[in-house]
Amino acid sequence: MNTSPEIPLDDRLRWVQSVSKLLDNQFTFPGTNFKFGLDPIIGLLPVVGGMSTMAMSGVLVMTMARHGASRYLIMRMLFNVVLDTVIGMIPVLGWIFDFTYKANQRNVELLRRHYQHGQYQGKGTGFLMAVLLGFLVLFGLIFYGIWKASEYIWTYFSSMW
């Protein structure tokens, strides 16, 4: 995945690179050069696995935003994370996708190129907070819908007994 020469990231972002490696490339299949991380392993847990790795990836993106990622770059990073999460939720296909699509490593590479080309634009935290607030509202509405549907089903079946 690393197509550009290795450009060191700011010391404050080294942990982003370390966590990204842990999630995407920490381990190697024996006898091969194929690397994988905790993301596909945690992703084997239905829903909880995908949501937890999405949260970890979100923290990485938020940290990158605080250290100069532009709005456009943040949107690209969020696209990588959401794509990884949504396709990763599909049984079998999602597990294969999780092993091959390394969203966090892609995001670190995007940030590295962003710094290499001198595109540092200050903090993108405000924009990222608006996106996160939108996600929270969306998830709140989804959970509310699930709650109401469960309540309706419970009432329906309770009246039959």
C-alpha positions as CSV (number, residue, x, y, z in Angstrom):
1,M,0.0,0.0,0.0
2,N,2.9,2.4,0.7
3,T,3.5,3.9,-2.8
4,S,5.5,7.0,-1.7
5,P,8.8,7.1,0.0
6,E,8.6,6.8,3.7
7,I,8.1,10.3,5.1
8,P,8.1,10.5,8.9
9,L,5.0,11.7,10.5
10,D,5.0,14.3,13.2
11,D,6.0,12.8,16.6
12,R,2.5,13.5,17.9
13,L,1.1,11.3,15.1
14,R,3.4,8.3,15.6
15,W,0.8,6.6,17.8
16,V,-1.7,6.9,14.9
17,Q,0.7,5.0,12.7
18,S,1.2,2.4,15.4
19,V,-2.5,1.8,16.1
20,S,-3.1,1.8,12.4
21,K,-0.5,-0.9,11.9
22,L,-2.0,-2.9,14.8
23,L,-5.4,-2.8,13.2
24,D,-4.3,-3.5,9.6
25,N,-0.8,-5.0,9.3
26,Q,0.5,-6.3,12.6
27,F,0.5,-10.1,11.8
28,T,1.7,-12.2,8.8
29,F,0.1,-15.4,7.6
30,P,2.8,-18.1,8.1
31,G,4.6,-18.9,4.9
32,T,3.4,-15.8,3.0
33,N,3.9,-12.0,2.9
34,F,0.2,-11.3,3.5
35,K,-0.3,-9.1,6.5
36,F,-3.4,-8.5,8.5
37,G,-4.3,-6.9,11.8
38,L,-6.9,-6.9,14.5
39,D,-9.6,-5.2,12.4
40,P,-10.6,-8.4,10.5
41,I,-10.3,-10.5,13.6
42,I,-12.5,-8.2,15.7
43,G,-14.8,-7.9,12.7
44,L,-15.7,-11.5,13.0
45,L,-18.0,-10.5,15.9
46,P,-21.3,-9.5,14.3
47,V,-22.2,-5.8,14.7
48,V,-20.1,-5.2,17.8
49,G,-16.9,-6.0,16.0
50,G,-17.6,-3.6,13.1
51,M,-18.8,-0.8,15.4
52,S,-15.7,-1.1,17.7
53,T,-13.2,-1.0,14.8
54,M,-15.2,1.9,13.3
55,A,-14.9,3.7,16.6
56,M,-11.1,3.1,16.7
57,S,-10.7,4.3,13.1
58,G,-12.8,7.3,13.9
59,V,-10.5,8.3,16.8
60,L,-7.5,8.0,14.4
61,V,-9.3,10.2,11.9
62,M,-10.2,12.7,14.6
63,T,-6.6,12.9,15.7
64,M,-5.4,13.4,12.2
65,A,-7.9,16.2,11.8
66,R,-6.6,17.9,14.9
67,H,-3.1,17.9,13.4
68,G,-3.8,19.5,10.1
69,A,-5.8,17.3,7.8
70,S,-7.9,19.3,5.4
71,R,-11.7,19.0,5.1
72,Y,-11.3,17.2,1.8
73,L,-8.8,14.8,3.3
74,I,-11.0,14.1,6.3
75,M,-13.9,13.3,3.9
76,R,-11.7,10.8,2.1
77,M,-10.6,9.2,5.3
78,L,-14.2,9.0,6.6
79,F,-15.2,7.4,3.3
80,N,-12.5,4.7,3.8
81,V,-13.7,4.0,7.4
82,V,-17.4,3.9,6.4
83,L,-16.7,1.7,3.4
84,D,-14.7,-0.7,5.6
85,T,-17.4,-0.8,8.2
86,V,-20.4,-1.2,5.8
87,I,-18.9,-3.8,3.6
88,G,-17.3,-5.5,6.6
89,M,-20.8,-6.2,8.1
90,I,-21.7,-8.5,5.2
91,P,-21.0,-12.1,6.3
92,V,-18.2,-13.9,4.5
93,L,-17.7,-11.2,1.8
94,G,-17.2,-8.6,4.5
95,W,-14.6,-10.8,6.3
96,I,-12.6,-11.2,3.1
97,F,-12.9,-7.4,2.5
98,D,-11.6,-6.7,6.0
99,F,-8.5,-8.8,5.4
100,T,-7.7,-7.0,2.1
101,Y,-9.0,-3.4,2.5
102,K,-6.8,-1.7,5.0
103,A,-8.7,1.6,5.7
104,N,-6.4,2.8,8.5
105,Q,-3.2,2.3,6.6
106,R,-4.8,4.0,3.6
107,N,-5.6,7.0,5.9
108,V,-2.1,7.2,7.3
109,E,-0.8,7.1,3.7
110,L,-3.2,9.9,2.7
111,L,-2.0,12.0,5.6
112,R,1.7,11.3,4.8
113,R,1.1,12.5,1.2
114,H,-0.8,15.5,2.5
115,Y,2.2,16.5,4.6
116,Q,4.6,15.7,1.7
117,H,2.8,18.0,-0.6
118,G,2.7,20.8,2.0
119,Q,-1.1,20.8,2.1
120,Y,-1.3,21.4,5.9
121,Q,-4.2,23.7,6.5
122,G,-4.6,23.9,10.2
123,K,-7.2,22.1,12.2
124,G,-10.2,20.4,10.6
125,T,-11.8,19.6,14.0
126,G,-14.9,21.8,13.6
127,F,-15.8,20.0,10.4
128,L,-15.1,16.6,11.8
129,M,-17.2,17.4,14.9
130,A,-20.2,18.3,12.6
131,V,-19.8,15.0,10.8
132,L,-19.6,13.1,14.1
133,L,-22.7,14.9,15.4
134,G,-24.5,13.9,12.2
135,F,-23.5,10.2,12.7
136,L,-24.6,10.4,16.4
137,V,-28.0,11.7,15.3
138,L,-28.3,9.0,12.6
139,F,-27.4,6.2,15.0
140,G,-29.8,7.7,17.6
141,L,-32.6,7.6,15.1
142,I,-31.7,4.0,14.1
143,F,-31.7,2.8,17.7
144,Y,-34.9,4.7,18.3
145,G,-36.5,2.9,15.3
146,I,-35.2,-0.5,16.5
147,W,-36.6,0.2,20.0
148,K,-40.0,1.2,18.7
149,A,-40.1,-1.8,16.3
150,S,-39.2,-4.1,19.2
151,E,-41.8,-2.5,21.4
152,Y,-44.5,-3.0,18.7
153,I,-43.5,-6.7,18.2
154,W,-43.5,-7.3,21.9
155,T,-46.9,-5.8,22.3
156,Y,-48.3,-7.7,19.3
157,F,-47.1,-11.1,20.6
158,S,-48.0,-10.4,24.2
159,S,-51.6,-9.8,23.2
160,M,-51.7,-13.2,21.5
161,W,-51.0,-15.0,24.7
